[in-house]
Structure formats: structure tokens, C-alpha cells
Amino acid sequence: MSDPLQQWRDALQDLGVAGLVPESGAIFSEVPPPAPQPVPPAPAPATRSLMNSPVPKAGSIPSQESVSAAQSLDDLRTCTQDCQACPLGAGRIKFVFGEGSPTAQMMFIGEGPGRDEDLQGRPFVGRAGELLDKMIGAIGFTRQDVYIANIVKCRPPDNRTPTPEESRKCLPYVRRQIELVRPGVIVTLGATPLRELLGVQTGITRIRGRWHQLDMLGGIPVMPTFHPAYVLRQYTQDVRRAVWEDLKAARAWLDQHPK
């Protein structure tokens, strides 16, 4: 069996941040607790024409009562997997619910499934998923240790950004996932989950690395960082360094405040 320390160093090397890590001493730096920040009100619902969109199938919209009554992630998956609450449902191949530890300390929330995810029914399994796995490994976790989900559970056409309307239909499912997992910290990937969960409209380049707080379960610290797909498009030392610092901060928070 290979040395766990060597596996960790290999993951950092693949991520491109190995040179930023000290050879000895503490792996994760101390970070101050995230001070609660006021959450701006959510924007007014956007309107959009559905003239050219698939029509949701009737009778396949989970009720809020059934979502709230789900007592486990499996119950919630069963309740929601046939959802046709928005036009995305009619065009999907597979419903991408989410996966990972049901008691994860760290939860990653992205935007929506892509082509590979739609085919496999699993979140983050394409090239961006491979990079996310390396990012998770770089802070001492495996994919099985964390929980990974998206704001929307069905692939938007051409991998476009989910509309506010589509996101609002899925948001109760995501919030119930958070309630059931009860993570100690959430890492949002890209601007969409931060916008939909907290109502933050600021671009991710300006807001990443700054602690926020989700008003659930007494307050959950939220660390925004770049989406792995963005990192692949902008594969520079500065971008990789920024993600590394964000993930270190999230891991350090957990080390100081274990569940």
C-alpha cells in the first residue's frame, strides 16, 4: 500500500500547488472564525419565456411537504428523482441527485450537471470532476468523506447557467440535503450556488475567499471558490493558488470546529 503522505503530495503536484506547501510543520494555517455577514435580499424573480422549452410532465412535481418529510438522503432521492417541476426535467437523461457521506463535515455545492454527469447520474465526473477530486485530496479528504451536490439536478441545455426560475425549483431539494447532511462548512463552486443560496450577486472573482454564512441550522460557514471548470479554462498559477488558499481555510475551520 502506498504511503498516505506520498498520495497527498501527488495530489498537490497534480493540482499544481505542491510548491506552495511547506515541507514540514502544520499543513493548514490558522484562520479566524468567519464573522457573520449580512445576506442581501434575494433578487426579484426573473421572468423568461418558455415558448421554446419542453413542457414539464404533469403530476411529477414533489410537494414541499414530501420534501420536508424526507428523513434521509435516500428518502429525498426517492421523493425527487422523477421531478418535472421545470423544463430541464423533460430533457435530462438522468437525475443527478448528489453523492458522498451522509454525515460529511464538508459539503461542496456546484451549479448543475454537464454531459458526463447527465449520462452517469453522478455529480462532477467529467474533467472538472477529476480536478475536484484532486482538490479534495489536497486537503486530506477523499470523495467519500465529503458530500457533493449541485444547485440544479438536471443538465441545462449546452451546459448553460441555470436560470433563476430553474434554480428556485430545485432549491428546496438542495436545502433539504444540507439539513440532512448537517455539514460543518460548505464550499460553493462558482457564482451560481452563492447567488441562489445566499442571494449574493457579486462576481466570483471578487467574492471568492471571503467567508459568508448560510442562515440554516444555526448558521453554516460558507467559503466561495472558483468552479473547477473555470480553473481548467484559466489554468494559471494565480487561479490555482487562490483555490488552494480557499480550501485550506475551509479545512482549517473544520479542524478548529469539528462536528
N, C-alpha and C positions, 0 to 999 in steps of 0.2 A: 504494500500500500504506500503511496507517495506521501511525502511529508506535508501536513496541512499548511505549514508556513510557506513551503515552496509553492503549493497551489495558490495561496493568497498572493504571493509575489508574481506568479504567472498571470493571474487575473489583472493585477495592476499593470503589468507590462503590456497586456493586450489592450487595456483601456487607455494606455498612453500616459499614465501618471506615475509610473514607477519612480521616476527621478524626483518626484515631489515628496516622497515618503521617507522619513528618517530611517536609518539603518537600525537604530535601537531606540529604546525609550517608549513612551506612550504612543500607541497607534493613532488615537483620536484625541484631538485637542479639546480643552475645556471650552465650553460656550456658555454664555449667560442664558438663564431661562428666558424663553420668549415672552415678552410683555404683551398682554392682550392689546390688540389694536382694534379701533372701531371699524366695523364692517359697513361699507357703504350700502345703501339700499339697492336691491336688485333692480336692473333696468326694466322699464315698461315692456310688456310682452311685444315682441316683434311680429309683424304680420307678413305673411307670404302667400302667394297664390299656389294652390295645389292642383291647378288645372291639368298640368302635365305629369303629376305624380301618381304612383299606384294608389289605389283606393284600399284602405285597411279593411280586412275581413271583419264582418260583423260578429259580435259575440266572443271576441278573443282579446278582451281588454280586462286585465286583472283589476279587481276593485281595490281601493285603498284599504278597506277592512281586511281583505285577504292578505295583502302585502304586510300590513302591520301585525297580523296574527301569526305570520311565519315564525316558528320558534328555532329554526336552524337554517343554515345556508342551503342545505338540501331541500328543505321545505320551500324556501324562497325561490330556488331554481325551478322546482316543480310548478310553483304558482305562476311564474313569469315566462317560462320558456316558449310558450305559444303566443306571446304577446303580439298584437297587431294594433297597438294604440296609435302608432304614427306610420306614415308611408314607408319608412325604412323596413318595416316588417315584411312587407309584400315582396321586397327584392332580395332578402337575405337568403343565403344557403344554410347557415347555421347560426343559432342564437349564441352569442359569446358572453356567458354569464360572468365568469371570473374564476380564479383558482388560487390555491395556496392553503396556508394553515388557517383553520377557523379560529385560532387564538393568537394570530400573529401580533407581534409588537409593532411592526412597521407595515403600513399599507401604501401601495403605490396606485395612483389613480391617473389614467391617461384619458385620451379623447374618445377614440372609437376604434373598432376593428378595421383592419385592412384586408387585402385579398387573402393572404395566408391564414389569418385568423378566421375569416369567414368560411374558408374551406375546412379548417380543423375544429372550429368551435372553441378555440382557446385564445386567451389574450397574449399579445406580444410573443409570437412565434416566428416572425419573419426576421429580416436583418436587424430591425430595430429591437426585436425581442432578444436576439443574440447579444446585442450590446447591453441591453438592460440586465441580462443575466450576469454579464461581466461587471457591471456597475454594482449589482447586489453582492457579488462575490468579493468585490474590492473592499466592502465594509464588513466582511466577516459573516455574511449570511448566505444561504442558498435560496433558490426559488421556492423550495418547500417551506422555508422558515417564514416567509412574508406572505402577504395577500395582494394579488394583482387584479385590478378591475378597470373598467372604462366608464366614462360618463354615459355613453350610449352603448347598447348591447348588440346592435345590428350595424353592418357596414354601410356608411354613406356612399352614394354613387361616386365613382372616381376618387375615393378616399378624401373627399372634400371635408371641410369642417362641419360638424353637426350644427344645424340651425338652433336658435334658442327654443323654438317650438318642439323640435325633436328631443332636445336635451331635457326639457321640462317633463316630457312624458316618461323618460327613464329615471329622472332624478329621485323619485320615491324608492326605486329599487336600489340605487346606489346608497342612499341614506340608510335604508334598512340593512344593507350589507355592512355599513360602518357600525350600526348599532349592534349587530350580531357579533362582529369580529372584536369590537372594542379595542382598536389599536392605540398604542401609546403615542404614536406620531404618524402623520400622513405626509407622504411626499407626492406632490402634484407634478405631473409631467406635461409641460406646455401650458398655454394660456387658458384653454377651454375648461379644464376642471376647476381652476381657480376662479374663473368667471362664473361658472354655474353653481359651485358650492358656496362661494363667499361673496359673489357679486362684484369681484374686483375686475375693473376694466383696463387697468394699466398693462402695457405690453410686458411680455415675459422677460425681455432683455433688461428692463428697468426694475422689475419686481423680484426676480429670482434672487435667492439667498437671503431674503428678508422674511423673518418669522411672521406668520399670521396665526389666527386661532379660529377654529370652526366651532360654532356655538351648538355643540352637541355633547351629551354625556359629561356635562360639567366643563367643557372646553377641551378641544384636542389641538395640540400644536400642529401647524401645517408649514412645511418647508417647500416652497415652489422652486423647481429647477427646469432646465431645458428638457424637451421631449427627446428621446433617443434618436428619432428620425431627424430632428434638427441637428443633433450632434453629428450624425453621419453626413449630412449635407454641408455642415460647417465644421469640418474635422480639423480644427486648429488647436494649438496648444492652449490658447486663452479660453476657448469654449470648454475643453476637457478639464482644464484647471478649475473653472467655475463649477462644473458639475461635481467634481471631486470635493471641493470645499463645501458644497451644499449637502452632499451625502455624509461627509464627516460630521457636520453639525447635527444632522438628524440622528446619526448613530450615537454621538456623544450625549445628546439629550436622553436617549433611551438608557444609556449606561448610568446616567445620573438619576433617572426616574424610572426604574423598572416597574413593570405592571405587577 
